[in-house]
Amino acid sequence: MSSERRRYILETKDLTKAFGGLVAVNHVNIKVERNKMTMLMGPNGAGKTTFVNVCTGVLKPDEGEVIFDGRDITGWPPHDVYKAGFVRTFQVPEPFLKLTVLDNVLVAIGNKGENPFRGAIKWLWIREEKENIEKAFKILDAVGLADLWDRQAFTLGAGQLKMLEIARALATGAKLIALDEPIGGTDPAYANDILSYVKGLLKIWDVSFLLIEHRIDIALPFADYVYVMDRGKVIAEGLPDEVANNPKVIEIYIGE
């Protein structure tokens, strides 16, 4: 793997997706650096979610390439992208509502399954269960949900459900997590907490984040690098301060 590919966990090359006459993603070139938070921002309808859907296999691209962790995953089905370590969250969290917070994370961790040989050796599966529980609590502590481990998911607030989604993504062993509007529908005060927790994960977890947001007033300070989309195209990129002062970016948000 070249040094360029080692630096970036995700790279798209002229990625394009159209729906009839509407080009939702128009030759988009984006690079996500390892162990960083890269932000993809833009007004509603800019093509951000469609871009993520194409990258993660939910939609097939019309043109272009998706390179993840040094491999060409263009057109891979979603379950193979997931197994490779590219996981996404959704704007509307989808946990197992009747399960506890801890059980939701344990389901995401998974296990090696039972078989007649393994089942007969008690210490093997007991050790695995213990290790999984320890890992789950470590994750819950990292996202601020450890004190709520025994709460059923349906009792959580909007912001807590967002953090549970992130916890479940971490539990899969993901290398890259695409966060689709993680602060959408949350109180602005808690939105800062969510992004602070996510940013803090980069210091203790071997993971990278692609943050998809349109609420730039809250999210922009947490990003390491930023891309801006509008009408399917990348119209600006750079460090947060550079993007915030870019005339094109100011224009699309003032005119929104």
Secondary structure by P-SEA (a helix, b strand, c coil): ccaaaaaccbbbccbbbbccccccccbbbbbbcccbbbbbbbccccaaaaaaaaaaccccccbbbbbccccccccccaaaaaaaccccccccccccccccaaaaaaaaaccccccaaaaacaaaaaaaaaaaaaaaaaaaaaaccccccccccccccaaaaaaaaaaaaaaacccbbbbccccccccaaaaaaaaaaaaaaaaccccccccccccccccccccccbbbbccccccccccaaaaaacaaaaaaaaac
